[in-house]
Amino acid sequence: MANTVLATAGKRLVGLSAVFIASAVVSGCSGPIMNACTAIGWANTLTVTLDGGTDDVSLVQLCIDDECSTPAPSQPYSDEHAPGEILWPEDLETYTPDPRAVELSYFASKINDHSWEIALSMSSPENVTLRAFSASGIVLADEDVTLNWVRVGGSERCGGPEEAAPVTLEIAS
């Protein structure tokens, strides 16, 4: 009889252990993993509206301190896949990335003759300088602007893309 009691107690202990392990695994799914932020990156945007003589404008640029936007890269359609690189730990000491693959922070894209969009990588600066240039590099407009950003996606906890109210840049005629 003592063996029966011991066997029953052992089975209960094993059963309780299994229940404990299962509840730990299940409760782990409702913990930090389920609350993980899914967005790993986004671009904030600013629309710049040009007013005045826009015929000579070939570039609109946004600058934050000494870093300025560049024209958005254009990539013609290609059936070829971009080549990938495999790096081994010993390669990291001497590796230099291809400069064409380096991500820039700010890109300017012409929407139409009176509108440009600036994409900023997860950056929402308060004070920026906006400039409009002619094709020959002459500055047609130069203005310091204060921006107010509003989140338009994601969540308060995880963040997400933001937009600033459109800014008008006056081009002298």
Buried (B, 14 or more C-beta within 10 A) or exposed (E): EEEEEEEEEEEEEEEEEEEEEEEEEEEEEEEEEEEEEEEEEBBBBBBBBBEBEBEEBBBBBBBBEEEBBEBBEEEEEEEEEEEEEEEEEEEEEEEEEEEEEEEEBBBBBBEEEBBBBBBBEBBBBEEBBBBBBBEEEEEBBEBEBEBEBEBEEBEEEEBBBBBBEEBBBBBEE
